[in-house]
């Protein structure tokens, strides 16, 4: 299996933004998560507008792009801000990680998600690392979907809604066989 192909057939922008997530350091973890249906999720945590890559590849008109982050309205929107430094999404990380009782730090000033991952892994007991790996895939995915819902469906950013969806998705992954989440998920 291609380690960068990954679940959930709901990726908006799939034509114009074929690379969303690039986490080669988690490729082995993906391989253990079963068959893959759906989109390529590869994401470069690079500075710069998130749609640059799509615009250069596609002859179609550019997709809507907001210069300021819709979730916090404080900083220019780029993928590093969205996933690592946005105060809104950092709170979502905190909610998700603390709900799982993982001792990993919330992303802060990390240069990339891989840098954060190494910091988080070092702070996490080996027995909990599978859950941390799964959270490292799931939380950015849910942030990305929430961001897209704000852009395309014009919903109002809601930390409560995002956190609830993160927890629901974690439960779904556990039911689907995710061993890391099964180990740490609080009883409902
Ligand atoms: Zn933000």
Boltz pocket constraint, residues with backbone or C-beta under 6 A from the ligand:
constraints:
  - pocket:
      binder: B
      contacts: [[A, 69], [A, 70], [A, 71], [A, 72], [A, 73], [A, 74], [A, 75], [A, 81], [A, 82], [A, 86], [A, 87], [A, 88], [A, 89]]
      max_distance: 6.0
